Amino acid sequence: MIALREIEAARARIADVAVRTPLVRLHAAEVPEGTEIHLKLEALQPIGSFKIRGATNAVRTAPEEARSRGLVTASAGNMAQGVAWAGRGLGLPATIAVREHAPQAKLTAIERLGGKVVKLPYDEWWQAIVTGSVEGVDGLFVHLVQDEGVMAGNGTIGLEIIDDLPDPDAVVIPYGGGGLTVGIASAVRALKPDVKIYTAEPATGAALAAALAAGEPVEVQHAASFVDGSGSRRVLDTMWPRVRALVDAAFSVPIAEAAAAVRF
């Protein structure tokens, strides 16, 4: 778990950048009677994603000497924008490794924020995430999931959820690499230990569901889909002990159902 004091410190540290997004109740015919579903609207962040929280916190807490060489990350697109945003605010260059089929809209957004894009085949891009480095690129590597500063920044979402909905039965978190899950779950469990923590990931790359079923990380077949920021071929070994201790269950969501949820 990430310590609650670290998450609370992150909330103060990023308050001038991250929007305190609303938690709104979903009113839809498909919601079962007697059930309340509330949505945390992180799409209202300046870059359209929660990633601005973790990226800003990680960069601001890094030693000045380490970040003076510039910033580096490997990302499907949203973390890239967060790192580029943080770099621009500090006058630092940001180099972003993206997988070769990353959406053009995200690449354009990265470049608009001053980031330099380096396209890599999926296997090389995934290796950059595993090793926390991009071959031939120097600078402070801001890991999109396993950096504790990133996780603490992500955890500020959990603080806001409990502020607005003090007694939820469960929190469902999209799972990509685990940084969002560990951050939010750490905050929620520290404040409300009995709340269930569930994750959702696309069936085209449901690595956490497979790992929980097997009792250890296993390789799964991964296929590209419009859900490009979630799902992977394997749970990172460094993240497995953290998520295993915090997650009660993982849901594998068919792509058609994910598309239907977006339309709500």
TASUL-V909830 format. One record per backbone hydrogen bond with DSSP energy under -0.5 kcal/mol. NH is the residue of the N-H (numbers start at 0). CO is the residue of the C=O. Records with the same first field share a line. If there is no record, write none. Layout:
NH: CO + CO
This chain:
5: 2
6: 2
7: 3
8: 4
9: 5
10: 6
11: 7
12: 8
13: 9
14: 11
16: 13
17: 13
20: 18
23: 21 + 38
25: 36
26: 24
27: 25
30: 27
34: 31
38: 23
40: 21 + 38
41: 39
43: 40
44: 41
47: 44
51: 48
52: 49
53: 49
54: 50
55: 51
56: 52
57: 53
58: 54
59: 55
60: 56
61: 57 + 58
66: 62
67: 63
68: 65
69: 66
70: 92
71: 139
72: 94
74: 96
80: 76
81: 77
82: 78
83: 79
84: 80
85: 81
86: 82
87: 83
88: 84
89: 85 + 86
90: 86 + 87
91: 86
93: 113
94: 70
95: 115
96: 72 + 94
97: 95 + 117
99: 119
101: 98
105: 102
106: 102
107: 103
108: 104
109: 105
110: 106
111: 107
112: 108
113: 110
114: 109
115: 93
116: 114
117: 95
119: 97
124: 120
125: 121
126: 122
127: 123
128: 124
129: 125
130: 126
131: 127
132: 127
134: 132
136: 133
139: 69
140: 138
141: 71 + 139
142: 140
146: 142
150: 146
151: 147
152: 148
153: 149
154: 150
155: 151 + 152
156: 153
157: 153 + 154
158: 154
159: 155
160: 156
161: 157
162: 158
163: 159
164: 160
167: 164
170: 195
172: 170 + 197
174: 199
175: 173
181: 177
182: 178
183: 179
184: 180
185: 181
186: 182
187: 183
188: 184
189: 185
190: 186
191: 187
194: 191
195: 168
197: 170 + 195
198: 248
199: 172
200: 250
202: 252
204: 201
205: 202
206: 204
209: 205
210: 206
211: 207
212: 208
213: 209
214: 210
215: 210
219: 232
222: 203
227: 225
229: 226
230: 174
231: 204
238: 235
239: 235
240: 236
242: 238
243: 239
244: 240
245: 241 + 242
246: 242
247: 196
248: 196
250: 198
252: 200 + 250
253: 251
256: 253
257: 253
258: 254
259: 255
260: 256
261: 257
262: 258
263: 260
